Amino acid sequence: MPFMGKLLGFVFGFLLLKLPGAILGLIAGHMFDKGMSNDFSRSGGFGRFFADNERLQSSAIFFHALFACLGHIAKADGAVTQSEINVALKLMDDMQLNENDRREAQQAFREGKDPQFPLEHILKDLKHDLHGQRIILQAFLEMLIEASFADGQLSVSEVEVLDKVAVGLGFGHKDLDRLIRKFEAELRFRQRQDAFSQARDEARSRAQEQANAWRDKAQQQYTRAPQYSDKQRLTDAYRILNVAPTADEKTLKRAYKKAMNEHHPDKLIAKGLPKQAMELAKVKAQDIQAAYELIKSTRP
């Protein structure tokens, strides 16, 4: 049972007003201890005073930095296009931001478009607030990379800004290059998976006797894009896991576990990623899982 409030109240009350002060301090300390006891039982220790407020502050800093950087990247190659604006709006939808958060995200996006936008200062604050958690900082950078592909490609100016962001967060040029190539692989891999799933779902909605027709339709859909062969898809799967095709089973499994550890939604949130970004993390984890299963299916 908490008693520190009563003890401190008694001591300081006595020092100030002798016995009457000690009595008043004891009463005040009792009230404090009672409140602390309730807080402990409801929030698990000092959670209400520190954890929730710290998480709330971290989320605010994370989202402000994210959308401000998106605005800065969008403005890097000149006028901001509608597709870039749509990407930011879709990101808000995916994160299920409420009306107030959306307004703040839009304001941050506008701030990022300012030529005098203090990019280095924003990144420094973000890195400090996240205590240098490399996994979360990488997730932040990957979100920017993904959003930067709004028009299907990266301009030189966009890459230059992404490079500044990467360096500001503690990553090297090679790290950025690897993450860009990795996302390109994910994008191709994901589009192939989506085409396959769409063809399957459409076929399954038909009459029962045609339930197996999805395979034929899926195969036809794949032949429409001969530039992306099964061999290239397998190559992308290895790239998603950041492992060589010649890797043995032990190395492959270790790479898979490492990739999942870096992108598993629950682990990311436990390390500080805002809950609103969970859906984005889930997509990454699904890509990793699908890539691993594809590789396993091609091995004896």
Stockholm file with secondary structure:
# STOCKHOLM 1.0

chainA/1-300         MPFMGKLLGFVFGFLLLKLPGAILGLIAGHMFDKGMSNDFSRSGGFGRFFADNERLQSSAIFFHALFACLGHIAKADGAVTQSEINVALKLMDDMQLNENDRREAQQAFREGKDPQFPLEHILKDLKHDLHGQRIILQAFLEMLIEASFADGQLSVSEVEVLDKVAVGLGFGHKDLDRLIRKFEAELRFRQRQDAFSQARDEARSRAQEQANAWRDKAQQQYTRAPQYSDKQRLTDAYRILNVAPTADEKTLKRAYKKAMNEHHPDKLIAKGLPKQAMELAKVKAQDIQAAYELIKSTRP
#=GR chainA/1-300 SS CCCHHHHHHHHHHHHHHHHHHHHHHHHHHHHHHHHHHHHHHHHTTTIIIIIHHHHHHHHHHHHHHHHHHHHHHHHHTSSCCHHHHHHHHHHHHHTTCCHHHHHHHHHHHHHHHSTTCCHHHHHHHHHHHTTTCHHHHHHHHHHHHHHHTTTSSCCHHHHHHHHHHHHHTTCCHHHHHHHHHHHHHHHHHHHHHHHHHHHHHHHHTSCGGGGGGHHHHHHHHHHTCTTSCHHHHHHHHHHHHTCCTTCCHHHHHHHHHHHHHHHCHHHHHHTTCCGGGHHHHHHHHHHHHHHHHHHHHTCC
#=GC SS_cons         CCCHHHHHHHHHHHHHHHHHHHHHHHHHHHHHHHHHHHHHHHHTTTIIIIIHHHHHHHHHHHHHHHHHHHHHHHHHTSSCCHHHHHHHHHHHHHTTCCHHHHHHHHHHHHHHHSTTCCHHHHHHHHHHHTTTCHHHHHHHHHHHHHHHTTTSSCCHHHHHHHHHHHHHTTCCHHHHHHHHHHHHHHHHHHHHHHHHHHHHHHHHTSCGGGGGGHHHHHHHHHHTCTTSCHHHHHHHHHHHHTCCTTCCHHHHHHHHHHHHHHHCHHHHHHTTCCGGGHHHHHHHHHHHHHHHHHHHHTCC
//
